[in-house]
Amino acid sequence: MRLLITGGAGFIGANLCAFLTGFPGVRGVVALDDLSTGSAANLEGASAELVEGSILDRPLLDGLAAAADTVVHLAARPSVPRSLADPVASHDVNATGTVNVLEACRKSGAHLILASSSSVYGDTEVSPKHEDLATRPLSPYGASKLAAEAYALAYGKSFGLPVLPLRFFNVYGPLQAAGHAYAAVIPAFVDAALRGEPVTVHGDGEQTRDFTYVGTVVRLLADAALRRVTGDTPVNLAFGTRVPVNRLITMIGEILGKAPAVRHVPARVGDVRHSQAACDRLGRLFPTVDPVPLGDGLKHTVAWF
Ligand code: NAD
């Protein structure tokens, strides 16, 4: 099995490359990344070959996909605020870039595993969110991920391409960047707390998220690649936990032995109030997956900082 991982030098991609190093049945891993948010340093210790380039470079992509049995497509501008600042750039990478990846897979016959996002659900109070709910993205980012998964499903139907569109919820763990304006909530909180600064909460902190440890995600992605799992509908990738942001702060404080100070700012445009996955479809496709509990994942994450 040879794998191409787009966005392979990013947070989830580099964790996946490390996990696949020495994995039985894996003969080669190529990480294609333009290093816009990822870094070569993330791949230290992994045996992946880093190709610095963009998914917007179609000839490059075609050549790399031709040598792969499976493509795990993670490359994206993965941020709601960045998509509000520059919607066209998000569309170019997340939607057009995905069509490029699909075209490359169509030519090579590679199996495609795609990272979509829970942000496609957007404006709905239904909880947990099951995959057949109407999608109403609240941000250009959510709209671009919805376009990406719709294209993947259309390529499956139109060309028989083996695809698996996974809707990631909130993934966290080592290598997730902190200390910048677009940081995800867990690295932002851990980073601030370790520096003795207040954590910034948007709104009242009672908004909830369904967190999945990155170690669980990469095990599942490797399993999907090796068993060539496909889906003709999107599949939530989360385990149905519903954790308020305020509870997360308490748990981080318990691990650090000191409760972080909290600074409240207004809720952000484009953020959803509650996010919890229905996970029966995931359970049917991956019956043996056993997620790392949040407390353990947070300890690993704090230890990495
Ligand atoms: P990340 O920013 O760490 O990884 C994305 C990688 O893509 C980076 O290494 C970046 O340099 C690379 N990239 C960006 N534009 C590129 C381009 N044009 N060509 C090649 N590489 C490019 O983010 P992540 O958290 O690892 O996210 C991986 C995927 O998972 C993304 O598709 C994201 O939308 C999706 N996702 C992540 C989460 C999460 O909680 N982390 C939640 C939902 C969906």
Boltz pocket constraint, residues with backbone or C-beta under 6 A from the ligand:
constraints:
  - pocket:
      binder: B
      contacts: [[A, 6], [A, 7], [A, 8], [A, 9], [A, 10], [A, 11], [A, 12], [A, 13], [A, 32], [A, 33], [A, 34], [A, 35], [A, 36], [A, 37], [A, 38], [A, 39], [A, 53], [A, 54], [A, 55], [A, 56], [A, 73], [A, 74], [A, 75], [A, 76], [A, 77], [A, 78], [A, 79], [A, 93], [A, 97], [A, 115], [A, 116], [A, 117], [A, 118], [A, 167], [A, 168], [A, 169], [A, 170], [A, 171], [A, 172], [A, 175], [A, 184]]
      max_distance: 6.0
